């Protein structure tokens, strides 16, 4: 811990759910309340390309976790993060919307003509209008003039497995024509399946 690195004991894996990332880590960070253990570091994504996160962000398997400030333009020295138009709701166990998750892909070069890479980022945002945990109400009242509630996001970054790039999905119509899906299309389809399983509140 002295050098800023986090080493989990053998057999331990940091593998939180989306709900846990929002409620136990992002809410604590945004409300300026201490989070124990405080293992996810603050990083400026404009200063780091995704392959430079190793040794700086919290690493668990092939995934990197970090806090960063909300920015519309996520440009680095060698490229930029581009939103792919997916916003997924994050629901609590009692079907309350507690946050949302955006998907971004890293491109090398200058926008909008950069080259797409295999690096993906899931950006977690707080949904303050849909959830107000009782444990944070007093803290938020004390800091009602503090805008930090909306300044922080939690990011999960990973590089898509190269072996998965060779997996093709084809759909056959009456004319027997097939269409190969990109991995971004696969993300859309998998999200559709996931959202069908979510019971939205009435």
Backbone as JSON Lines, residues from 0, in Angstrom:
{"i":0,"aa":"X","n":[0.82,-1.21,0.0],"ca":[0.0,0.0,0.0],"c":[0.85,1.26,0.0]}
{"i":1,"aa":"X","n":[2.09,1.17,0.5],"ca":[2.93,2.35,0.61],"c":[3.22,2.97,-0.74]}
{"i":2,"aa":"X","n":[3.39,2.11,-1.79],"ca":[3.7,2.64,-3.11],"c":[2.45,2.9,-3.94]}
{"i":3,"aa":"X","n":[1.29,2.79,-3.32],"ca":[0.04,3.07,-4.02],"c":[-0.55,1.88,-4.73]}
{"i":4,"aa":"X","n":[0.13,0.74,-4.71],"ca":[-0.39,-0.44,-5.4],"c":[-1.26,-1.25,-4.45]}
{"i":5,"aa":"X","n":[-2.17,-2.0,-5.04],"ca":[-3.07,-2.84,-4.27],"c":[-2.82,-4.29,-4.67]}
{"i":6,"aa":"X","n":[-2.51,-5.13,-3.7],"ca":[-2.31,-6.54,-3.97],"c":[-3.29,-7.35,-3.15]}
{"i":7,"aa":"X","n":[-4.17,-8.08,-3.85],"ca":[-5.12,-8.94,-3.17],"c":[-4.46,-10.27,-2.88]}
{"i":8,"aa":"X","n":[-4.79,-10.91,-1.75],"ca":[-4.21,-12.22,-1.43],"c":[-4.6,-13.24,-2.48]}
{"i":9,"aa":"X","n":[-3.82,-14.32,-2.62],"ca":[-4.17,-15.37,-3.58],"c":[-5.57,-15.91,-3.31]}
{"i":10,"aa":"X","n":[-6.34,-16.07,-4.39],"ca":[-7.69,-16.57,-4.25],"c":[-8.75,-15.5,-4.11]}
{"i":11,"aa":"X","n":[-8.31,-14.25,-3.85],"ca":[-9.27,-13.16,-3.72],"c":[-9.37,-12.4,-5.04]}
{"i":12,"aa":"X","n":[-10.59,-12.04,-5.4],"ca":[-10.83,-11.31,-6.64],"c":[-11.82,-10.18,-6.38]}
{"i":13,"aa":"X","n":[-11.48,-8.98,-6.81],"ca":[-12.39,-7.84,-6.69],"c":[-13.4,-7.94,-7.83]}
{"i":14,"aa":"X","n":[-14.6,-8.35,-7.52],"ca":[-15.61,-8.6,-8.55],"c":[-16.98,-8.1,-8.1]}
{"i":15,"aa":"X","n":[-17.13,-6.78,-7.92],"ca":[-18.41,-6.23,-7.45],"c":[-19.45,-6.21,-8.55]}
{"i":16,"aa":"X","n":[-20.72,-6.22,-8.14],"ca":[-21.81,-6.04,-9.09],"c":[-21.93,-4.56,-9.43]}
{"i":17,"aa":"X","n":[-22.73,-4.26,-10.45],"ca":[-22.97,-2.86,-10.81],"c":[-23.58,-2.1,-9.64]}
{"i":18,"aa":"X","n":[-24.53,-2.73,-8.96],"ca":[-25.18,-2.09,-7.81],"c":[-24.17,-1.79,-6.71]}
{"i":19,"aa":"X","n":[-23.28,-2.73,-6.44],"ca":[-22.27,-2.53,-5.39],"c":[-21.31,-1.42,-5.77]}
{"i":20,"aa":"X","n":[-20.92,-1.33,-7.03],"ca":[-20.02,-0.27,-7.46],"c":[-20.65,1.1,-7.23]}
{"i":21,"aa":"X","n":[-21.94,1.22,-7.51],"ca":[-22.61,2.51,-7.34],"c":[-22.87,2.83,-5.88]}
{"i":22,"aa":"X","n":[-23.5,1.88,-5.14],"ca":[-23.93,2.18,-3.78],"c":[-22.79,2.19,-2.76]}
{"i":23,"aa":"X","n":[-21.83,1.27,-2.89],"ca":[-20.79,1.16,-1.87],"c":[-19.53,1.97,-2.19]}
{"i":24,"aa":"X","n":[-19.33,2.29,-3.45],"ca":[-18.11,3.02,-3.81],"c":[-18.41,4.42,-4.36]}
{"i":25,"aa":"X","n":[-19.24,4.51,-5.4],"ca":[-19.46,5.81,-6.04],"c":[-20.24,6.77,-5.16]}
{"i":26,"aa":"X","n":[-21.27,6.27,-4.45],"ca":[-22.02,7.15,-3.55],"c":[-21.12,7.68,-2.43]}
{"i":27,"aa":"X","n":[-20.27,6.82,-1.9],"ca":[-19.36,7.26,-0.84],"c":[-18.4,8.32,-1.36]}
{"i":28,"aa":"X","n":[-17.89,8.1,-2.57],"ca":[-16.95,9.06,-3.16],"c":[-17.63,10.4,-3.43]}
{"i":29,"aa":"X","n":[-18.82,10.35,-4.02],"ca":[-19.51,11.58,-4.39],"c":[-19.97,12.38,-3.19]}
{"i":30,"aa":"X","n":[-20.3,11.69,-2.11],"ca":[-20.8,12.39,-0.92],"c":[-19.67,12.75,0.04]}
{"i":31,"aa":"X","n":[-18.43,12.52,-0.37],"ca":[-17.24,12.85,0.42],"c":[-17.19,12.08,1.73]}
{"i":32,"aa":"X","n":[-17.84,10.93,1.76],"ca":[-17.79,10.09,2.95],"c":[-16.7,9.04,2.77]}
{"i":33,"aa":"X","n":[-16.0,8.68,3.84],"ca":[-14.92,7.71,3.7],"c":[-15.43,6.34,3.29]}
{"i":34,"aa":"X","n":[-14.7,5.7,2.4],"ca":[-15.05,4.36,1.96],"c":[-13.96,3.41,2.41]}
{"i":35,"aa":"X","n":[-14.32,2.4,3.14],"ca":[-13.34,1.45,3.66],"c":[-13.62,0.06,3.12]}
{"i":36,"aa":"X","n":[-12.6,-0.57,2.51],"ca":[-11.28,0.01,2.27],"c":[-11.3,0.93,1.06]}
{"i":37,"aa":"X","n":[-10.5,1.97,1.11],"ca":[-10.43,2.94,0.03],"c":[-9.42,2.45,-1.01]}
{"i":38,"aa":"X","n":[-9.85,1.53,-1.86],"ca":[-8.91,0.83,-2.74],"c":[-8.96,1.3,-4.19]}
{"i":39,"aa":"X","n":[-9.97,2.1,-4.55],"ca":[-10.08,2.56,-5.94],"c":[-9.48,3.95,-6.03]}
{"i":40,"aa":"X","n":[-8.43,4.14,-6.84],"ca":[-7.73,5.43,-6.88],"c":[-8.43,6.46,-7.77]}
{"i":41,"aa":"X","n":[-8.06,7.74,-7.56],"ca":[-8.51,8.83,-8.43],"c":[-7.48,9.01,-9.53]}
{"i":42,"aa":"X","n":[-7.91,9.01,-10.77],"ca":[-6.99,9.19,-11.9],"c":[-7.6,10.16,-12.91]}
{"i":43,"aa":"X","n":[-6.72,10.84,-13.63],"ca":[-7.14,11.74,-14.7],"c":[-6.98,10.98,-16.02]}
{"i":44,"aa":"X","n":[-8.1,10.61,-16.64],"ca":[-8.04,9.8,-17.86],"c":[-7.43,10.55,-19.04]}
{"i":45,"aa":"X","n":[-7.4,11.88,-18.98],"ca":[-6.77,12.61,-20.07],"c":[-5.25,12.49,-20.04]}
{"i":46,"aa":"X","n":[-4.72,12.01,-18.91],"ca":[-3.28,11.84,-18.77],"c":[-2.82,10.4,-19.04]}
{"i":47,"aa":"X","n":[-3.78,9.5,-19.27],"ca":[-3.43,8.08,-19.39],"c":[-4.16,7.44,-20.56]}
{"i":48,"aa":"X","n":[-3.42,6.72,-21.39],"ca":[-4.04,5.84,-22.36],"c":[-4.43,4.56,-21.63]}
{"i":49,"aa":"X","n":[-5.39,3.79,-22.14],"ca":[-5.87,2.64,-21.38],"c":[-4.8,1.6,-21.06]}
{"i":50,"aa":"X","n":[-3.83,1.42,-21.94],"ca":[-2.78,0.44,-21.67],"c":[-1.78,0.92,-20.62]}
{"i":51,"aa":"X","n":[-1.93,2.16,-20.16],"ca":[-1.08,2.68,-19.1],"c":[-1.72,2.59,-17.72]}
{"i":52,"aa":"X","n":[-2.91,2.0,-17.63],"ca":[-3.61,1.9,-16.35],"c":[-3.0,0.85,-15.44]}
{"i":53,"aa":"X","n":[-2.3,-0.13,-16.0],"ca":[-1.69,-1.18,-15.19],"c":[-0.69,-0.58,-14.2]}
{"i":54,"aa":"X","n":[-0.89,-0.88,-12.92],"ca":[-0.02,-0.33,-11.89],"c":[-0.51,0.98,-11.31]}
{"i":55,"aa":"X","n":[-1.53,1.58,-11.95],"ca":[-2.07,2.85,-11.47],"c":[-3.51,2.69,-10.98]}
{"i":56,"aa":"X","n":[-4.34,2.01,-11.76],"ca":[-5.73,1.74,-11.36],"c":[-5.77,0.45,-10.54]}
{"i":57,"aa":"X","n":[-6.9,0.22,-9.87],"ca":[-7.1,-1.05,-9.17],"c":[-7.3,-2.14,-10.21]}
{"i":58,"aa":"X","n":[-6.44,-3.13,-10.19],"ca":[-6.48,-4.19,-11.18],"c":[-7.09,-5.45,-10.58]}
{"i":59,"aa":"X","n":[-8.01,-6.06,-11.33],"ca":[-8.6,-7.33,-10.93],"c":[-8.83,-8.15,-12.17]}
{"i":60,"aa":"X","n":[-8.01,-9.16,-12.36],"ca":[-8.05,-9.92,-13.6],"c":[-7.63,-9.03,-14.75]}
{"i":61,"aa":"X","n":[-8.46,-8.93,-15.78],"ca":[-8.16,-8.07,-16.92],"c":[-8.93,-6.75,-16.86]}
{"i":62,"aa":"X","n":[-9.43,-6.4,-15.67],"ca":[-10.22,-5.19,-15.52],"c":[-9.53,-4.19,-14.6]}
{"i":63,"aa":"X","n":[-9.74,-2.91,-14.93],"ca":[-9.15,-1.82,-14.15],"c":[-10.27,-0.92,-13.63]}
{"i":64,"aa":"X","n":[-10.18,-0.55,-12.35],"ca":[-11.19,0.3,-11.72],"c":[-10.56,1.61,-11.27]}
{"i":65,"aa":"X","n":[-11.27,2.72,-11.48],"ca":[-10.75,4.02,-11.08],"c":[-11.89,5.02,-10.95]}
{"i":66,"aa":"X","n":[-11.65,6.06,-10.15],"ca":[-12.54,7.21,-10.1],"c":[-11.94,8.3,-10.99]}
{"i":67,"aa":"X","n":[-12.81,9.06,-11.65],"ca":[-12.34,10.19,-12.42],"c":[-13.43,11.25,-12.46]}
{"i":68,"aa":"X","n":[-13.06,12.47,-12.81],"ca":[-14.03,13.56,-12.89],"c":[-14.85,13.44,-14.19]}
{"i":69,"aa":"X","n":[-16.11,13.88,-14.12],"ca":[-16.96,13.87,-15.3],"c":[-16.43,14.86,-16.32]}
{"i":70,"aa":"X","n":[-16.28,14.38,-17.55],"ca":[-15.83,15.25,-18.64],"c":[-16.58,14.87,-19.91]}
{"i":71,"aa":"X","n":[-16.94,15.89,-20.7],"ca":[-17.58,15.61,-21.97],"c":[-16.56,15.12,-22.99]}
{"i":72,"aa":"X","n":[-15.34,15.63,-22.91],"ca":[-14.31,15.28,-23.88],"c":[-13.23,14.46,-23.19]}
{"i":73,"aa":"X","n":[-13.16,13.17,-23.5],"ca":[-12.15,12.29,-22.9],"c":[-11.06,12.01,-23.92]}
{"i":74,"aa":"X","n":[-10.18,12.99,-24.09],"ca":[-9.09,12.89,-25.06],"c":[-7.77,12.7,-24.33]}
{"i":75,"aa":"X","n":[-6.95,11.78,-24.85],"ca":[-5.63,11.53,-24.29],"c":[-4.57,11.98,-25.29]}
{"i":76,"aa":"X","n":[-3.32,11.72,-24.97],"ca":[-2.24,12.12,-25.87],"c":[-2.31,11.37,-27.19]}
{"i":77,"aa":"X","n":[-2.76,10.12,-27.15],"ca":[-2.74,9.28,-28.35],"c":[-4.1,8.95,-28.93]}
{"i":78,"aa":"X","n":[-5.18,9.4,-28.28],"ca":[-6.49,9.04,-28.8],"c":[-7.61,9.65,-27.98]}
{"i":79,"aa":"X","n":[-8.77,8.99,-28.01],"ca":[-9.94,9.53,-27.31],"c":[-10.94,8.4,-27.05]}
{"i":80,"aa":"X","n":[-11.73,8.6,-25.98],"ca":[-12.82,7.69,-25.65],"c":[-14.09,8.2,-26.31]}
{"i":81,"aa":"X","n":[-14.79,7.31,-27.01],"ca":[-16.0,7.69,-27.73],"c":[-17.19,6.89,-27.2]}
{"i":82,"aa":"X","n":[-18.27,7.6,-26.83],"ca":[-19.49,6.91,-26.41],"c":[-20.1,6.17,-27.6]}
{"i":83,"aa":"X","n":[-20.68,5.0,-27.33],"ca":[-21.28,4.22,-28.4],"c":[-22.8,4.26,-28.35]}
{"i":84,"aa":"X","n":[-23.34,5.13,-27.51],"ca":[-24.77,5.35,-27.5],"c":[-25.58,4.39,-26.66]}
{"i":85,"aa":"X","n":[-24.91,3.68,-25.74],"ca":[-25.62,2.76,-24.85],"c":[-25.63,3.34,-23.45]}
{"i":86,"aa":"X","n":[-26.81,3.47,-22.88],"ca":[-26.96,3.86,-21.48],"c":[-27.83,2.82,-20.81]}
{"i":87,"aa":"X","n":[-27.27,2.12,-19.84],"ca":[-27.96,1.01,-19.18],"c":[-28.33,1.4,-17.75]}
{"i":88,"aa":"X","n":[-29.59,1.24,-17.35],"ca":[-29.97,1.57,-15.97],"c":[-29.4,0.56,-14.99]}
{"i":89,"aa":"X","n":[-29.05,1.03,-13.79],"ca":[-28.59,0.15,-12.72],"c":[-29.64,0.17,-11.63]}
{"i":90,"aa":"X","n":[-30.2,-0.99,-11.34],"ca":[-31.28,-1.1,-10.38],"c":[-30.8,-1.77,-9.11]}
{"i":91,"aa":"X","n":[-31.38,-1.35,-7.99],"ca":[-31.08,-1.99,-6.71],"c":[-31.91,-3.26,-6.58]}
{"i":92,"aa":"X","n":[-31.7,-3.97,-5.5],"ca":[-32.42,-5.21,-5.27],"c":[-33.91,-4.97,-5.05]}
{"i":93,"aa":"X","n":[-34.29,-3.73,-4.76],"ca":[-35.7,-3.41,-4.58],"c":[-36.23,-2.64,-5.79]}
{"i":94,"aa":"X","n":[-35.57,-2.82,-6.93],"ca":[-36.01,-2.24,-8.2],"c":[-36.05,-0.72,-8.2]}
{"i":95,"aa":"X","n":[-35.13,-0.1,-7.46],"ca":[-34.98,1.35,-7.5],"c":[-33.8,1.68,-8.4]}
{"i":96,"aa":"X","n":[-33.98,2.66,-9.26],"ca":[-32.9,3.07,-10.14],"c":[-31.88,3.86,-9.34]}
{"i":97,"aa":"X","n":[-30.67,3.34,-9.22],"ca":[-29.64,3.98,-8.4],"c":[-28.53,4.61,-9.24]}
{"i":98,"aa":"X","n":[-28.48,4.29,-10.51],"ca":[-27.43,4.83,-11.35],"c":[-27.62,4.44,-12.8]}
{"i":99,"aa":"X","n":[-26.63,4.79,-13.6],"ca":[-26.64,4.39,-15.0],"c":[-25.22,4.11,-15.45]}
{"i":100,"aa":"X","n":[-25.13,3.3,-16.49],"ca":[-23.83,2.88,-17.0],"c":[-23.74,3.2,-18.48]}
{"i":101,"aa":"X","n":[-22.68,3.93,-18.85],"ca":[-22.44,4.27,-20.26],"c":[-21.25,3.45,-20.77]}
{"i":102,"aa":"X","n":[-21.28,3.16,-22.05],"ca":[-20.2,2.4,-22.68],"c":[-19.42,3.31,-23.61]}
{"i":103,"aa":"X","n":[-18.09,3.23,-23.52],"ca":[-17.21,4.0,-24.39],"c":[-16.15,3.07,-24.97]}
{"i":104,"aa":"X","n":[-15.65,3.4,-26.15],"ca":[-14.59,2.64,-26.81],"c":[-13.43,3.58,-27.11]}
{"i":105,"aa":"X","n":[-12.21,3.1,-26.9],"ca":[-11.04,3.94,-27.14],"c":[-10.64,3.88,-28.61]}
{"i":106,"aa":"X","n":[-10.39,5.08,-29.17],"ca":[-9.94,5.21,-30.55],"c":[-8.56,5.86,-30.56]}
{"i":107,"aa":"X","n":[-7.68,5.37,-31.41],"ca":[-6.35,5.95,-31.58],"c":[-6.4,6.98,-32.7]}
{"i":108,"aa":"X","n":[-5.82,8.15,-32.46],"ca":[-5.83,9.21,-33.45],"c":[-6.72,10.36,-33.01]}
{"i":109,"aa":"X","n":[-7.0,11.26,-33.94],"ca":[-7.81,12.43,-33.63],"c":[-9.26,12.21,-34.05]}
{"i":110,"aa":"X","n":[-10.16,12.7,-33.2],"ca":[-11.59,12.59,-33.5],"c":[-11.93,13.46,-34.71]}
{"i":111,"aa":"X","n":[-12.85,13.05,-35.57],"ca":[-13.64,11.81,-35.47],"c":[-13.1,10.68,-36.34]}
{"i":112,"aa":"X","n":[-11.85,10.79,-36.75],"ca":[-11.29,9.84,-37.71],"c":[-10.37,8.81,-37.09]}
{"i":113,"aa":"X","n":[-10.47,8.64,-35.77],"ca":[-9.58,7.7,-35.1],"c":[-9.9,6.25,-35.43]}
{"i":114,"aa":"X","n":[-8.95,5.38,-35.11],"ca":[-9.1,3.95,-35.35],"c":[-9.59,3.26,-34.09]}
{"i":115,"aa":"X","n":[-10.67,2.52,-34.19],"ca":[-11.25,1.83,-33.03],"c":[-10.31,0.74,-32.51]}
{"i":116,"aa":"X","n":[-10.2,0.65,-31.19],"ca":[-9.39,-0.38,-30.55],"c":[-10.29,-1.36,-29.8]}
{"i":117,"aa":"X","n":[-9.68,-2.32,-29.11],"ca":[-10.42,-3.3,-28.32],"c":[-10.66,-2.83,-26.89]}
{"i":118,"aa":"X","n":[-10.23,-1.61,-26.55],"ca":[-10.38,-1.12,-25.18],"c":[-11.78,-0.57,-24.97]}
{"i":119,"aa":"X","n":[-12.45,-1.05,-23.92],"ca":[-13.81,-0.67,-23.6],"c":[-13.84,-0.08,-22.19]}
{"i":120,"aa":"X","n":[-14.68,0.93,-21.99],"ca":[-14.85,1.51,-20.67],"c":[-16.34,1.56,-20.32]}
{"i":121,"aa":"X","n":[-16.66,1.09,-19.14],"ca":[-17.99,1.24,-18.58],"c":[-17.92,2.37,-17.56]}
{"i":122,"aa":"X","n":[-18.71,3.4,-17.78],"ca":[-18.66,4.6,-16.95],"c":[-19.93,4.65,-16.1]}
{"i":123,"aa":"X","n":[-19.76,4.58,-14.77],"ca":[-20.88,4.54,-13.84],"c":[-21.2,5.93,-13.32]}
{"i":124,"aa":"X","n":[-22.49,6.29,-13.43],"ca":[-22.97,7.59,-12.98],"c":[-24.03,7.4,-11.9]}
{"i":125,"aa":"X","n":[-24.1,8.35,-10.99],"ca":[-25.12,8.33,-9.95],"c":[-26.44,8.86,-10.51]}
{"i":126,"aa":"X","n":[-27.51,8.24,-10.11],"ca":[-28.85,8.7,-10.46],"c":[-29.45,9.3,-9.2]}
{"i":127,"aa":"X","n":[-29.1,10.54,-8.9],"ca":[-29.51,11.15,-7.64],"c":[-31.01,11.39,-7.57]}
{"i":128,"aa":"X","n":[-31.66,11.54,-8.72],"ca":[-33.1,11.81,-8.7],"c":[-33.92,10.56,-8.42]}
{"i":129,"aa":"X","n":[-33.31,9.38,-8.66],"ca":[-34.08,8.17,-8.49],"c":[-33.81,7.43,-7.2]}
{"i":130,"aa":"X","n":[-32.8,7.84,-6.45],"ca":[-32.47,7.12,-5.23],"c":[-31.8,8.05,-4.24]}
{"i":131,"aa":"X","n":[-32.23,7.99,-3.01],"ca":[-31.68,8.85,-1.96],"c":[-31.46,8.01,-0.71]}
{"i":132,"aa":"X","n":[-30.34,7.31,-0.62],"ca":[-30.12,6.43,0.51],"c":[-30.13,7.18,1.83]}
{"i":133,"aa":"X","n":[-30.81,6.62,2.82],"ca":[-30.96,7.3,4.11],"c":[-29.62,7.55,4.77]}
{"i":134,"aa":"X","n":[-28.67,6.65,4.56],"ca":[-27.37,6.79,5.21],"c":[-26.59,7.98,4.7]}
{"i":135,"aa":"X","n":[-26.99,8.53,3.53],"ca":[-26.27,9.66,2.96],"c":[-27.02,10.98,3.06]}
{"i":136,"aa":"X","n":[-28.26,10.94,3.55],"ca":[-29.07,12.15,3.54],"c":[-28.47,13.26,4.39]}
{"i":137,"aa":"X","n":[-28.03,12.92,5.6],"ca":[-27.48,13.96,6.46],"c":[-26.21,14.54,5.87]}
{"i":138,"aa":"X","n":[-25.39,13.68,5.26],"ca":[-24.15,14.16,4.64],"c":[-24.46,15.1,3.48]}
{"i":139,"aa":"X","n":[-25.48,14.77,2.7],"ca":[-25.82,15.61,1.56],"c":[-26.42,16.94,2.01]}
{"i":140,"aa":"X","n":[-27.18,16.94,3.12],"ca":[-27.72,18.2,3.64],"c":[-26.59,19.12,4.1]}
{"i":141,"aa":"X","n":[-25.56,18.51,4.72],"ca":[-24.43,19.32,5.18],"c":[-23.66,19.91,4.0]}
{"i":142,"aa":"X","n":[-23.74,19.23,2.86],"ca":[-22.96,19.67,1.7],"c":[-23.87,20.08,0.56]}
{"i":143,"aa":"X","n":[-25.0,20.71,0.89],"ca":[-25.98,21.03,-0.14],"c":[-25.44,22.03,-1.16]}
{"i":144,"aa":"X","n":[-24.41,22.78,-0.78],"ca":[-23.83,23.72,-1.74],"c":[-22.6,23.12,-2.43]}
{"i":145,"aa":"X","n":[-22.28,21.87,-2.09],"ca":[-21.13,21.21,-2.69],"c":[-21.58,20.46,-3.93]}
{"i":146,"aa":"X","n":[-20.99,20.76,-5.07],"ca":[-21.4,20.14,-6.33],"c":[-20.66,18.84,-6.62]}
{"i":147,"aa":"X","n":[-19.93,18.3,-5.64],"ca":[-19.15,17.08,-5.89],"c":[-20.03,15.89,-6.21]}
{"i":148,"aa":"X","n":[-21.31,15.95,-5.83],"ca":[-22.23,14.84,-6.07],"c":[-22.25,14.46,-7.54]}
{"i":149,"aa":"X","n":[-22.13,15.43,-8.43],"ca":[-22.23,15.16,-9.86],"c":[-20.88,15.16,-10.56]}
{"i":150,"aa":"X","n":[-19.8,15.36,-9.83],"ca":[-18.48,15.51,-10.47],"c":[-17.75,14.19,-10.7]}
{"i":151,"aa":"X","n":[-18.11,13.16,-9.93],"ca":[-17.34,11.92,-9.98],"c":[-18.08,10.81,-10.71]}
{"i":152,"aa":"X","n":[-17.31,10.01,-11.44],"ca":[-17.82,8.78,-12.03],"c":[-16.83,7.67,-11.68]}
{"i":153,"aa":"X","n":[-17.32,6.45,-11.7],"ca":[-16.47,5.29,-11.48],"c":[-16.35,4.56,-12.82]}
{"i":154,"aa":"X","n":[-15.13,4.19,-13.18],"ca":[-14.89,3.56,-14.48],"c":[-14.34,2.15,-14.32]}
{"i":155,"aa":"X","n":[-14.86,1.26,-15.17],"ca":[-14.29,-0.09,-15.29],"c":[-13.77,-0.2,-16.72]}
{"i":156,"aa":"X","n":[-12.47,-0.43,-16.87],"ca":[-11.83,-0.46,-18.18],"c":[-11.27,-1.86,-18.42]}
{"i":157,"aa":"X","n":[-11.45,-2.35,-19.61],"ca":[-10.88,-3.66,-19.95],"c":[-10.62,-3.72,-21.45]}
{"i":158,"aa":"X","n":[-9.73,-4.63,-21.83],"ca":[-9.45,-4.86,-23.24],"c":[-10.2,-6.1,-23.69]}
{"i":159,"aa":"X","n":[-10.99,-5.95,-24.72],"ca":[-11.78,-7.07,-25.22],"c":[-10.85,-8.16,-25.7]}
{"i":160,"aa":"X","n":[-11.16,-9.39,-25.3],"ca":[-10.35,-10.55,-25.65],"c":[-10.25,-10.68,-27.16]}
{"i":161,"aa":"X","n":[-9.0,-10.75,-27.65],"ca":[-8.8,-10.84,-29.09],"c":[-9.43,-12.09,-29.68]}
{"i":162,"aa":"X","n":[-9.45,-13.18,-28.92],"ca":[-10.01,-14.43,-29.43],"c":[-11.5,-14.3,-29.69]}
{"i":163,"aa":"X","n":[-12.16,-13.35,-28.98],"ca":[-13.59,-13.16,-29.18],"c":[-13.89,-12.43,-30.47]}
{"i":164,"aa":"X","n":[-12.85,-11.79,-31.04],"ca":[-13.07,-11.04,-32.26],"c":[-13.4,-11.97,-33.43]}
{"i":165,"aa":"X","n":[-12.95,-13.23,-33.32],"ca":[-13.19,-14.15,-34.41],"c":[-14.54,-14.83,-34.35]}
{"i":166,"aa":"X","n":[-15.33,-14.56,-33.32],"ca":[-16.64,-15.18,-33.19],"c":[-17.63,-14.41,-34.04]}
{"i":167,"aa":"X","n":[-18.23,-15.08,-35.01],"ca":[-19.18,-14.44,-35.91],"c":[-20.6,-14.91,-35.61]}
{"i":168,"aa":"X","n":[-21.54,-13.99,-35.7],"ca":[-22.94,-14.31,-35.53],"c":[-23.67,-13.97,-36.82]}
{"i":169,"aa":"X","n":[-24.36,-14.94,-37.38],"ca":[-25.08,-14.72,-38.63],"c":[-26.55,-15.04,-38.43]}
{"i":170,"aa":"X","n":[-27.39,-14.26,-39.07],"ca":[-28.82,-14.5,-39.04],"c":[-29.28,-14.82,-40.45]}
{"i":171,"aa":"X","n":[-30.02,-15.91,-40.58],"ca":[-30.48,-16.35,-41.88],"c":[-31.92,-15.9,-42.09]}
{"i":172,"aa":"X","n":[-32.16,-15.23,-43.22],"ca":[-33.5,-14.84,-43.59],"c":[-33.99,-15.76,-44.7]}
{"i":173,"aa":"X","n":[-35.16,-15.43,-45.27],"ca":[-35.7,-16.27,-46.33],"c":[-34.79,-16.32,-47.54]}
{"i":174,"aa":"X","n":[-34.02,-15.24,-47.74],"ca":[-33.13,-15.22,-48.9],"c":[-31.78,-15.82,-48.58]}
{"i":175,"aa":"X","n":[-31.66,-16.44,-47.39],"ca":[-30.42,-17.11,-46.98],"c":[-29.25,-16.16,-46.9]}
{"i":176,"aa":"X","n":[-29.48,-14.88,-46.81],"ca":[-28.38,-13.93,-46.68],"c":[-27.99,-13.81,-45.22]}
{"i":177,"aa":"X","n":[-26.68,-13.79,-44.92],"ca":[-26.2,-13.66,-43.55],"c":[-25.53,-12.32,-43.36]}
{"i":178,"aa":"X","n":[-25.54,-11.81,-42.16],"ca":[-24.88,-10.55,-41.87],"c":[-24.0,-10.73,-40.65]}
{"i":179,"aa":"X","n":[-22.74,-10.43,-40.79],"ca":[-21.8,-10.58,-39.69],"c":[-21.91,-9.38,-38.77]}
{"i":180,"aa":"X","n":[-21.99,-9.65,-37.48],"ca":[-22.14,-8.59,-36.5],"c":[-20.79,-8.17,-35.96]}
{"i":181,"aa":"X","n":[-20.62,-6.88,-35.78],"ca":[-19.42,-6.39,-35.1],"c":[-19.57,-6.67,-33.61]}
{"i":182,"aa":"X","n":[-18.48,-6.53,-32.87],"ca":[-18.56,-6.79,-31.42],"c":[-19.42,-5.73,-30.73]}
{"i":183,"aa":"X","n":[-19.53,-4.53,-31.33],"ca":[-20.41,-3.53,-30.74],"c":[-21.87,-3.96,-30.89]}
{"i":184,"aa":"X","n":[-22.2,-4.58,-32.03],"ca":[-23.56,-5.09,-32.2],"c":[-23.85,-6.18,-31.19]}
{"i":185,"aa":"X","n":[-22.82,-6.99,-30.89],"ca":[-22.99,-8.05,-29.91],"c":[-23.28,-7.46,-28.53]}
{"i":186,"aa":"X","n":[-22.65,-6.32,-28.22],"ca":[-22.91,-5.65,-26.94],"c":[-24.36,-5.2,-26.87]}
{"i":187,"aa":"X","n":[-24.85,-4.61,-27.97],"ca":[-26.25,-4.17,-28.01],"c":[-27.2,-5.35,-27.78]}
{"i":188,"aa":"X","n":[-26.92,-6.47,-28.47],"ca":[-27.8,-7.63,-28.35],"c":[-27.77,-8.21,-26.95]}
{"i":189,"aa":"X","n":[-26.58,-8.27,-26.35],"ca":[-26.49,-8.82,-25.0],"c":[-27.2,-7.93,-24.0]}
{"i":190,"aa":"X","n":[-27.17,-6.59,-24.22],"ca":[-27.87,-5.68,-23.33],"c":[-29.38,-5.85,-23.47]}
{"i":191,"aa":"X","n":[-29.85,-6.09,-24.69],"ca":[-31.28,-6.33,-24.89],"c":[-31.73,-7.54,-24.09]}
{"i":192,"aa":"X","n":[-30.9,-8.59,-24.09],"ca":[-31.24,-9.8,-23.33],"c":[-31.27,-9.51,-21.85]}
{"i":193,"aa":"X","n":[-30.27,-8.73,-21.37],"ca":[-30.19,-8.42,-19.95],"c":[-31.38,-7.57,-19.5]}
{"i":194,"aa":"X","n":[-31.75,-6.59,-20.33],"ca":[-32.83,-5.68,-19.95],"c":[-34.18,-6.38,-19.92]}
{"i":195,"aa":"X","n":[-34.31,-7.44,-20.73],"ca":[-35.56,-8.2,-20.7],"c":[-35.76,-8.91,-19.37]}
{"i":196,"aa":"X","n":[-34.63,-9.23,-18.7],"ca":[-34.7,-9.93,-17.43],"c":[-34.92,-9.0,-16.25]}
{"i":197,"aa":"X","n":[-34.78,-7.67,-16.49],"ca":[-34.94,-6.7,-15.42],"c":[-36.42,-6.35,-15.28]}
{"i":198,"aa":"X","n":[-36.92,-6.48,-14.06],"ca":[-38.32,-6.1,-13.81],"c":[-38.34,-4.65,-13.39]}
{"i":199,"aa":"X","n":[-38.81,-3.8,-14.29],"ca":[-38.84,-2.37,-14.01],"c":[-39.98,-2.06,-13.04]}
{"i":200,"aa":"X","n":[-39.78,-1.07,-12.16],"ca":[-40.84,-0.71,-11.2],"c":[-42.05,-0.14,-11.89]}
{"i":201,"aa":"X","n":[-43.24,-0.4,-11.34],"ca":[-44.48,0.09,-11.93],"c":[-44.66,1.58,-11.65]}
